[in-house]
Amino acid sequence: MTATSSYHKTTNGTNTHITQTGNPAGPLIVLLHGLGGSTETFTPLLPHLRPETYRLVCVDLEGLGKTSLSSPDVTLSITRYVDDLESLVASLQSDEEEPIMLIGHSLGGIIATHYAARHPGRVEGLALLGTGRSIANIPPARERMLALAAKTRAEGIQAAADTAAISNFPLDVEVAQELRDSVQEAVAKSYVEGYAKACEAVAALDHVDPDYSQIAAPTLLLAGTGDAISPPERSFGLKELIGDNAWVTVLNGVGHQFILQDLEGCVGAVKAWFERMEK
């Protein structure tokens, strides 16, 4: 699949890098990567997202991928990321009432849930891979994220990449070195300050949960039994908050890198997601 690359300047001043593929006239699916990821995170999944029907847009979040920080002193926040998403979607669609679908991994899933709660009438489908609630009131998790930000600044992006190559996979499952290398290489492409500030955005005290009950769209929550970053109980907790339109699919032996470690399982879960939306 050939993707076109472009940039959109959001109302916040973020020069957001995106890639587009699929049917340019089709309904919009926006894909949002996680911490240290990029538009390339979803490359293996794109052929399975019905590109003959849907317009597939992958986004590089500010400070990550090919989207640099809008200024050296900018403070990243979940609210800012959601505002940027609003601006981007508005630029991609002529009708502001046209429904969209969102797929988010980890940090991208957090942004997607906030957008879906803010615009329940616009989001037709929501797929969340390894996504949990705010950690602002979970001191150990918050401290780990702030420590990761400090470590990245002190030791460089390679230190963050080395950490991700371990933490993104199960501790009790043998994982091919090439998968660890793939994560390591992806994170190593991040900007030091962008990565650190994204960590701080997740851990910020102003990162509060949205009203999850506002989310009306069929919502897939994909979890992995070996995911130490966002364990399955976080997905089950979100399901209870979102309500009857949400369901959890658990992939056995999978860590935080769902697409890399179990593409077949991801494809099956997404197929069921499409079927739920079509009912």
ZAZA-979062 format. One record per residue (C-alpha): residue number from 1; residue in three letters; x, y, z. Coordinates in nm, 3 decimals. Each point is the difference from the previous one (the first is absolute). Example, Ala and Ser with C-alpha at 12.3 -4.5 7.8 and 13.67 -1.06 7.14 Angstrom:
% residues 2
r num: 1 residu: Ala u: 1.230 v: -0.450 w: 0.780
r num: 2 residu: Ser u: 0.137 v: 0.344 w: -0.066
% end
This chain:
% residues 279
r num: 1 residu: Met u: 0.000 v: 0.000 w: 0.000
r num: 2 residu: Thr u: 0.132 v: 0.341 w: -0.099
r num: 3 residu: Ala u: -0.056 v: 0.280 w: 0.249
r num: 4 residu: Thr u: 0.021 v: 0.373 w: -0.063
r num: 5 residu: Ser u: 0.172 v: 0.220 w: 0.257
r num: 6 residu: Ser u: -0.100 v: 0.354 w: 0.090
r num: 7 residu: Tyr u: -0.016 v: 0.254 w: 0.283
r num: 8 residu: His u: -0.284 v: 0.193 w: 0.161
r num: 9 residu: Lys u: 0.054 v: 0.306 w: 0.218
r num: 10 residu: Thr u: -0.252 v: -0.025 w: 0.284
r num: 11 residu: Thr u: -0.160 v: 0.290 w: 0.181
r num: 12 residu: Asn u: 0.253 v: -0.062 w: 0.281
r num: 13 residu: Gly u: 0.282 v: 0.056 w: -0.248
r num: 14 residu: Thr u: 0.102 v: -0.367 w: -0.016
r num: 15 residu: Asn u: 0.133 v: -0.094 w: -0.344
r num: 16 residu: Thr u: -0.151 v: -0.348 w: 0.006
r num: 17 residu: His u: 0.136 v: -0.267 w: -0.230
r num: 18 residu: Ile u: -0.251 v: -0.249 w: -0.142
r num: 19 residu: Thr u: -0.006 v: -0.280 w: -0.253
r num: 20 residu: Gln u: -0.306 v: -0.093 w: -0.204
r num: 21 residu: Thr u: -0.096 v: -0.312 w: -0.190
r num: 22 residu: Gly u: -0.315 v: -0.185 w: -0.098
r num: 23 residu: Asn u: -0.308 v: 0.147 w: -0.167
r num: 24 residu: Pro u: 0.040 v: 0.381 w: -0.003
r num: 25 residu: Ala u: -0.378 v: 0.041 w: -0.029
r num: 26 residu: Gly u: -0.084 v: -0.254 w: 0.269
r num: 27 residu: Pro u: -0.098 v: 0.036 w: 0.366
r num: 28 residu: Leu u: 0.290 v: 0.111 w: 0.219
r num: 29 residu: Ile u: 0.196 v: -0.224 w: 0.235
r num: 30 residu: Val u: 0.265 v: 0.185 w: 0.203
r num: 31 residu: Leu u: 0.281 v: -0.201 w: 0.162
r num: 32 residu: Leu u: 0.193 v: 0.135 w: 0.300
r num: 33 residu: His u: 0.323 v: -0.163 w: 0.119
r num: 34 residu: Gly u: 0.139 v: -0.040 w: 0.350
r num: 35 residu: Leu u: 0.300 v: 0.143 w: 0.184
r num: 36 residu: Gly u: 0.310 v: -0.035 w: -0.219
r num: 37 residu: Gly u: -0.208 v: -0.114 w: -0.296
r num: 38 residu: Ser u: -0.079 v: 0.166 w: -0.332
r num: 39 residu: Thr u: -0.215 v: -0.036 w: -0.310
r num: 40 residu: Glu u: 0.203 v: -0.315 w: -0.071
r num: 41 residu: Thr u: -0.150 v: -0.174 w: 0.305
r num: 42 residu: Phe u: -0.309 v: -0.097 w: -0.199
r num: 43 residu: Thr u: 0.163 v: -0.090 w: -0.333
r num: 44 residu: Pro u: -0.055 v: -0.379 w: 0.037
r num: 45 residu: Leu u: -0.365 v: 0.052 w: 0.098
r num: 46 residu: Leu u: -0.103 v: 0.242 w: -0.275
r num: 47 residu: Pro u: -0.067 v: -0.264 w: -0.272
r num: 48 residu: His u: -0.254 v: -0.160 w: 0.236
r num: 49 residu: Leu u: -0.199 v: 0.321 w: 0.061
r num: 50 residu: Arg u: -0.198 v: -0.023 w: -0.323
r num: 51 residu: Pro u: 0.204 v: 0.260 w: -0.192
r num: 52 residu: Glu u: -0.225 v: -0.049 w: -0.304
r num: 53 residu: Thr u: -0.278 v: 0.156 w: 0.210
r num: 54 residu: Tyr u: 0.161 v: 0.222 w: 0.264
r num: 55 residu: Arg u: 0.233 v: 0.298 w: -0.004
r num: 56 residu: Leu u: 0.280 v: -0.090 w: 0.241
r num: 57 residu: Val u: 0.192 v: 0.283 w: 0.164
r num: 58 residu: Cys u: 0.292 v: -0.067 w: 0.236
r num: 59 residu: Val u: 0.116 v: 0.286 w: 0.221
r num: 60 residu: Asp u: 0.334 v: 0.087 w: 0.157
r num: 61 residu: Leu u: -0.076 v: 0.158 w: 0.338
r num: 62 residu: Glu u: 0.183 v: 0.318 w: 0.099
r num: 63 residu: Gly u: 0.356 v: -0.071 w: 0.109
r num: 64 residu: Leu u: -0.003 v: -0.350 w: -0.150
r num: 65 residu: Gly u: 0.052 v: -0.150 w: -0.344
r num: 66 residu: Lys u: 0.046 v: 0.276 w: -0.257
r num: 67 residu: Thr u: -0.200 v: 0.258 w: 0.196
r num: 68 residu: Ser u: 0.244 v: 0.221 w: 0.184
r num: 69 residu: Leu u: -0.089 v: 0.210 w: 0.304
r num: 70 residu: Ser u: -0.170 v: 0.322 w: -0.105
r num: 71 residu: Ser u: 0.241 v: 0.193 w: 0.224
r num: 72 residu: Pro u: 0.275 v: -0.097 w: 0.248
r num: 73 residu: Asp u: -0.199 v: 0.121 w: 0.299
r num: 74 residu: Val u: -0.337 v: -0.154 w: -0.094
r num: 75 residu: Thr u: -0.172 v: -0.206 w: 0.267
r num: 76 residu: Leu u: -0.160 v: -0.311 w: -0.138
r num: 77 residu: Ser u: -0.328 v: -0.119 w: 0.150
r num: 78 residu: Ile u: -0.277 v: -0.242 w: -0.082
r num: 79 residu: Thr u: -0.230 v: 0.298 w: -0.058
r num: 80 residu: Arg u: 0.246 v: 0.148 w: -0.249
r num: 81 residu: Tyr u: 0.025 v: -0.331 w: -0.186
r num: 82 residu: Val u: -0.381 v: -0.021 w: -0.020
r num: 83 residu: Asp u: -0.022 v: 0.358 w: -0.123
r num: 84 residu: Asp u: 0.255 v: -0.081 w: -0.271
r num: 85 residu: Leu u: -0.207 v: -0.303 w: -0.101
r num: 86 residu: Glu u: -0.311 v: 0.218 w: -0.027
r num: 87 residu: Ser u: 0.184 v: 0.244 w: -0.224
r num: 88 residu: Leu u: 0.137 v: -0.279 w: -0.218
r num: 89 residu: Val u: -0.337 v: -0.171 w: -0.043
r num: 90 residu: Ala u: -0.159 v: 0.333 w: -0.093
r num: 91 residu: Ser u: 0.262 v: 0.046 w: -0.272
r num: 92 residu: Leu u: -0.064 v: -0.349 w: -0.139
r num: 93 residu: Gln u: -0.379 v: 0.025 w: -0.020
r num: 94 residu: Ser u: -0.225 v: 0.262 w: -0.157
r num: 95 residu: Asp u: -0.299 v: -0.108 w: 0.211
r num: 96 residu: Glu u: 0.062 v: 0.040 w: 0.372
r num: 97 residu: Glu u: -0.286 v: -0.242 w: 0.073
r num: 98 residu: Glu u: 0.150 v: -0.282 w: -0.207
r num: 99 residu: Pro u: 0.078 v: -0.296 w: 0.228
r num: 100 residu: Ile u: 0.352 v: -0.133 w: 0.044
r num: 101 residu: Met u: 0.161 v: -0.308 w: 0.151
r num: 102 residu: Leu u: 0.300 v: 0.009 w: 0.231
r num: 103 residu: Ile u: 0.267 v: -0.262 w: 0.069
r num: 104 residu: Gly u: 0.247 v: 0.080 w: 0.275
r num: 105 residu: His u: 0.292 v: -0.180 w: 0.159
r num: 106 residu: Ser u: 0.090 v: 0.085 w: 0.361
r num: 107 residu: Leu u: 0.046 v: 0.383 w: 0.008
r num: 108 residu: Gly u: -0.188 v: 0.018 w: -0.331
r num: 109 residu: Gly u: -0.285 v: -0.193 w: 0.159
r num: 110 residu: Ile u: -0.018 v: 0.249 w: 0.287
r num: 111 residu: Ile u: -0.030 v: 0.284 w: -0.251
r num: 112 residu: Ala u: -0.264 v: -0.194 w: -0.195
r num: 113 residu: Thr u: -0.214 v: -0.060 w: 0.310
r num: 114 residu: His u: 0.010 v: 0.369 w: 0.093
r num: 115 residu: Tyr u: -0.102 v: 0.097 w: -0.354
r num: 116 residu: Ala u: -0.280 v: -0.259 w: -0.003
r num: 117 residu: Ala u: -0.134 v: 0.124 w: 0.335
r num: 118 residu: Arg u: 0.019 v: 0.360 w: -0.123
r num: 119 residu: His u: -0.171 v: -0.082 w: -0.334
r num: 120 residu: Pro u: -0.222 v: -0.305 w: 0.063
r num: 121 residu: Gly u: -0.216 v: 0.073 w: -0.302
r num: 122 residu: Arg u: 0.293 v: 0.006 w: -0.240
r num: 123 residu: Val u: 0.184 v: -0.319 w: 0.091
r num: 124 residu: Glu u: -0.147 v: -0.307 w: -0.166
r num: 125 residu: Gly u: 0.256 v: -0.249 w: 0.127
r num: 126 residu: Leu u: 0.281 v: -0.005 w: 0.255
r num: 127 residu: Ala u: 0.280 v: -0.258 w: 0.023
r num: 128 residu: Leu u: 0.240 v: 0.028 w: 0.294
r num: 129 residu: Leu u: 0.319 v: -0.205 w: 0.019
r num: 130 residu: Gly u: 0.158 v: -0.016 w: 0.345
r num: 131 residu: Thr u: -0.180 v: 0.308 w: 0.129
r num: 132 residu: Gly u: -0.079 v: 0.089 w: 0.359
r num: 133 residu: Arg u: -0.134 v: 0.281 w: 0.214
r num: 134 residu: Ser u: 0.190 v: 0.303 w: 0.127
r num: 135 residu: Ile u: 0.289 v: -0.081 w: 0.236
r num: 136 residu: Ala u: -0.009 v: 0.344 w: 0.164
r num: 137 residu: Asn u: -0.134 v: -0.155 w: 0.320
r num: 138 residu: Ile u: 0.209 v: -0.318 w: -0.013
r num: 139 residu: Pro u: 0.328 v: 0.111 w: 0.164
r num: 140 residu: Pro u: 0.219 v: -0.301 w: -0.096
r num: 141 residu: Ala u: -0.100 v: 0.015 w: -0.369
r num: 142 residu: Arg u: 0.033 v: 0.378 w: -0.005
r num: 143 residu: Glu u: 0.344 v: -0.015 w: 0.159
r num: 144 residu: Arg u: 0.116 v: -0.259 w: -0.256
r num: 145 residu: Met u: -0.101 v: 0.225 w: -0.290
r num: 146 residu: Leu u: 0.166 v: 0.306 w: 0.152
r num: 147 residu: Ala u: 0.313 v: -0.206 w: 0.068
r num: 148 residu: Leu u: 0.002 v: -0.112 w: -0.365
r num: 149 residu: Ala u: -0.019 v: 0.363 w: -0.111
r num: 150 residu: Ala u: 0.291 v: 0.093 w: 0.227
r num: 151 residu: Lys u: 0.205 v: -0.301 w: -0.115
r num: 152 residu: Thr u: -0.054 v: 0.091 w: -0.365
r num: 153 residu: Arg u: 0.122 v: 0.354 w: 0.057
r num: 154 residu: Ala u: 0.298 v: -0.111 w: 0.206
r num: 155 residu: Glu u: 0.117 v: -0.299 w: -0.206
r num: 156 residu: Gly u: -0.144 v: 0.066 w: -0.346
r num: 157 residu: Ile u: -0.264 v: -0.161 w: -0.217
r num: 158 residu: Gln u: 0.195 v: -0.325 w: -0.031
r num: 159 residu: Ala u: -0.058 v: -0.061 w: 0.371
r num: 160 residu: Ala u: -0.375 v: 0.031 w: -0.057
r num: 161 residu: Ala u: 0.028 v: -0.230 w: -0.303
r num: 162 residu: Asp u: 0.185 v: -0.264 w: 0.202
r num: 163 residu: Thr u: -0.265 v: 0.018 w: 0.273
r num: 164 residu: Ala u: -0.287 v: -0.033 w: -0.250
r num: 165 residu: Ala u: 0.159 v: -0.307 w: -0.163
r num: 166 residu: Ile u: -0.041 v: -0.176 w: 0.335
r num: 167 residu: Ser u: -0.317 v: 0.153 w: 0.148
r num: 168 residu: Asn u: -0.210 v: -0.035 w: -0.317
r num: 169 residu: Phe u: 0.014 v: -0.380 w: 0.005
r num: 170 residu: Pro u: -0.098 v: -0.271 w: 0.252
r num: 171 residu: Leu u: 0.262 v: -0.094 w: 0.254
r num: 172 residu: Asp u: -0.093 v: -0.371 w: -0.005
r num: 173 residu: Val u: -0.029 v: -0.055 w: -0.376
r num: 174 residu: Glu u: 0.288 v: -0.047 w: -0.243
r num: 175 residu: Val u: -0.005 v: 0.287 w: -0.249
r num: 176 residu: Ala u: 0.197 v: 0.011 w: -0.324
r num: 177 residu: Gln u: 0.287 v: 0.246 w: 0.016
r num: 178 residu: Glu u: -0.113 v: 0.158 w: -0.326
r num: 179 residu: Leu u: -0.323 v: 0.113 w: 0.171
r num: 180 residu: Arg u: 0.194 v: 0.162 w: 0.284
r num: 181 residu: Asp u: 0.230 v: 0.160 w: -0.257
r num: 182 residu: Ser u: -0.300 v: 0.139 w: -0.186
r num: 183 residu: Val u: -0.133 v: 0.174 w: 0.311
r num: 184 residu: Gln u: 0.346 v: 0.120 w: 0.091
r num: 185 residu: Glu u: 0.053 v: 0.152 w: -0.344
r num: 186 residu: Ala u: -0.341 v: 0.168 w: 0.001
r num: 187 residu: Val u: 0.049 v: 0.167 w: 0.338
r num: 188 residu: Ala u: 0.356 v: 0.101 w: -0.088
r num: 189 residu: Lys u: -0.141 v: 0.218 w: -0.281
r num: 190 residu: Ser u: -0.194 v: 0.211 w: 0.251
r num: 191 residu: Tyr u: 0.108 v: 0.345 w: 0.112
r num: 192 residu: Val u: 0.142 v: 0.000 w: 0.355
r num: 193 residu: Glu u: -0.217 v: 0.291 w: 0.116
r num: 194 residu: Gly u: -0.302 v: -0.121 w: -0.194
r num: 195 residu: Tyr u: 0.019 v: -0.343 w: 0.161
r num: 196 residu: Ala u: 0.061 v: 0.142 w: 0.348
r num: 197 residu: Lys u: -0.284 v: 0.251 w: -0.031
r num: 198 residu: Ala u: -0.238 v: -0.268 w: -0.125
r num: 199 residu: Cys u: 0.084 v: -0.204 w: 0.313
r num: 200 residu: Glu u: -0.076 v: 0.305 w: 0.212
r num: 201 residu: Ala u: -0.329 v: 0.059 w: -0.184
r num: 202 residu: Val u: -0.117 v: -0.350 w: 0.092
r num: 203 residu: Ala u: 0.106 v: 0.046 w: 0.363
r num: 204 residu: Ala u: -0.122 v: 0.360 w: 0.040
r num: 205 residu: Leu u: -0.246 v: 0.079 w: 0.277
r num: 206 residu: Asp u: -0.218 v: 0.178 w: -0.256
r num: 207 residu: His u: -0.042 v: -0.327 w: -0.190
r num: 208 residu: Val u: -0.340 v: -0.086 w: 0.139
r num: 209 residu: Asp u: -0.236 v: -0.267 w: -0.127
r num: 210 residu: Pro u: -0.271 v: 0.109 w: -0.242
r num: 211 residu: Asp u: -0.362 v: -0.104 w: 0.055
r num: 212 residu: Tyr u: 0.035 v: -0.344 w: -0.152
r num: 213 residu: Ser u: -0.375 v: -0.056 w: 0.016
r num: 214 residu: Gln u: -0.032 v: 0.257 w: -0.281
r num: 215 residu: Ile u: 0.168 v: -0.238 w: -0.244
r num: 216 residu: Ala u: -0.277 v: -0.145 w: -0.214
r num: 217 residu: Ala u: 0.199 v: -0.177 w: -0.271
r num: 218 residu: Pro u: 0.074 v: -0.375 w: -0.011
r num: 219 residu: Thr u: 0.330 v: -0.017 w: 0.188
r num: 220 residu: Leu u: 0.257 v: -0.277 w: -0.031
r num: 221 residu: Leu u: 0.242 v: -0.022 w: 0.292
r num: 222 residu: Leu u: 0.296 v: -0.218 w: -0.098
r num: 223 residu: Ala u: 0.211 v: -0.131 w: 0.286
r num: 224 residu: Gly u: 0.296 v: -0.236 w: 0.035
r num: 225 residu: Thr u: 0.058 v: -0.245 w: 0.284
r num: 226 residu: Gly u: 0.368 v: 0.099 w: 0.005
r num: 227 residu: Asp u: -0.050 v: 0.376 w: -0.019
r num: 228 residu: Ala u: 0.175 v: 0.151 w: 0.303
r num: 229 residu: Ile u: -0.059 v: 0.359 w: -0.117
r num: 230 residu: Ser u: -0.378 v: -0.031 w: -0.030
r num: 231 residu: Pro u: -0.110 v: -0.332 w: 0.151
r num: 232 residu: Pro u: -0.336 v: -0.154 w: -0.102
r num: 233 residu: Glu u: -0.173 v: 0.123 w: 0.317
r num: 234 residu: Arg u: 0.034 v: 0.355 w: -0.131
r num: 235 residu: Ser u: -0.193 v: -0.093 w: -0.312
r num: 236 residu: Phe u: -0.268 v: -0.175 w: 0.206
r num: 237 residu: Gly u: -0.023 v: 0.307 w: 0.221
r num: 238 residu: Leu u: -0.054 v: 0.221 w: -0.304
r num: 239 residu: Lys u: -0.265 v: -0.237 w: -0.132
r num: 240 residu: Glu u: -0.203 v: 0.045 w: 0.318
r num: 241 residu: Leu u: 0.025 v: 0.378 w: -0.029
r num: 242 residu: Ile u: -0.088 v: 0.017 w: -0.370
r num: 243 residu: Gly u: -0.292 v: -0.240 w: 0.024
r num: 244 residu: Asp u: -0.173 v: -0.262 w: -0.210
r num: 245 residu: Asn u: 0.148 v: 0.113 w: -0.332
r num: 246 residu: Ala u: 0.351 v: -0.091 w: 0.117
r num: 247 residu: Trp u: 0.160 v: -0.345 w: 0.012
r num: 248 residu: Val u: 0.345 v: -0.138 w: 0.083
r num: 249 residu: Thr u: 0.201 v: -0.235 w: -0.219
r num: 250 residu: Val u: 0.305 v: -0.152 w: 0.170
r num: 251 residu: Leu u: 0.297 v: -0.131 w: -0.198
r num: 252 residu: Asn u: 0.188 v: -0.274 w: 0.184
r num: 253 residu: Gly u: 0.373 v: 0.049 w: 0.058
r num: 254 residu: Val u: 0.001 v: 0.346 w: -0.159
r num: 255 residu: Gly u: 0.165 v: 0.305 w: 0.151
r num: 256 residu: His u: -0.048 v: 0.368 w: -0.086
r num: 257 residu: Gln u: 0.095 v: -0.036 w: -0.368
r num: 258 residu: Phe u: -0.315 v: -0.168 w: -0.130
r num: 259 residu: Ile u: 0.052 v: 0.047 w: -0.372
r num: 260 residu: Leu u: 0.364 v: -0.108 w: 0.008
r num: 261 residu: Gln u: -0.053 v: -0.302 w: 0.221
r num: 262 residu: Asp u: -0.338 v: -0.131 w: -0.118
r num: 263 residu: Leu u: -0.115 v: 0.153 w: -0.328
r num: 264 residu: Glu u: -0.240 v: -0.288 w: -0.062
r num: 265 residu: Gly u: -0.169 v: 0.056 w: 0.337
r num: 266 residu: Cys u: -0.028 v: 0.373 w: -0.071
r num: 267 residu: Val u: -0.152 v: -0.065 w: -0.343
r num: 268 residu: Gly u: -0.258 v: -0.234 w: 0.150
r num: 269 residu: Ala u: -0.094 v: 0.253 w: 0.267
r num: 270 residu: Val u: -0.032 v: 0.280 w: -0.255
r num: 271 residu: Lys u: -0.215 v: -0.220 w: -0.226
r num: 272 residu: Ala u: -0.240 v: -0.053 w: 0.290
r num: 273 residu: Trp u: 0.008 v: 0.377 w: 0.065
r num: 274 residu: Phe u: -0.111 v: 0.074 w: -0.357
r num: 275 residu: Glu u: -0.277 v: -0.258 w: 0.034
r num: 276 residu: Arg u: -0.128 v: 0.164 w: 0.319
r num: 277 residu: Met u: -0.010 v: 0.340 w: -0.170
r num: 278 residu: Glu u: -0.197 v: -0.143 w: -0.291
r num: 279 residu: Lys u: -0.277 v: -0.145 w: 0.217
% end
